[in-house]
Amino acid sequence: MAAKPKQKPKLTDADRHKRFLAMAREVGASDDPKAFKTAFKKVAAPKAKGVSKR
């Protein structure tokens, strides 16, 4: 029977946060609220007028 590979240690919140920030920098993410609104409008469907949810 083959030996099980060692499991990776779980990341702490601080390590996870560092990885998140590094990836955000790598992809060129912006923390500007106007940039967020512009990008969100490109991917979100506009609200339909006169249609109500039940």
FENZI-V515430 format. One record per residue. N is the residue number from 1. RES is the residue in one letter. OMEGA is omega in whole degrees, 0 to 359 (NA if undefined). Layout:
N & RES & OMEGA
N & RES & OMEGA
This chain:
1 & M & 183
2 & A & 178
3 & A & 179
4 & K & 176
5 & P & 179
6 & K & 177
7 & Q & 177
8 & K & 178
9 & P & 179
10 & K & 180
11 & L & 174
12 & T & 178
13 & D & 180
14 & A & 179
15 & D & 180
16 & R & 179
17 & H & 179
18 & K & 179
19 & R & 179
20 & F & 180
21 & L & 179
22 & A & 179
23 & M & 178
24 & A & 177
25 & R & 183
26 & E & 181
27 & V & 176
28 & G & 179
29 & A & 180
30 & S & 176
31 & D & 178
32 & D & 180
33 & P & 179
34 & K & 178
35 & A & 177
36 & F & 181
37 & K & 179
38 & T & 180
39 & A & 181
40 & F & 179
41 & K & 180
42 & K & 185
43 & V & 182
44 & A & 177
45 & A & 179
46 & P & 179
47 & K & 178
48 & A & 180
49 & K & 176
50 & G & 179
51 & V & 180
52 & S & 176
53 & K & 178
54 & R & NA
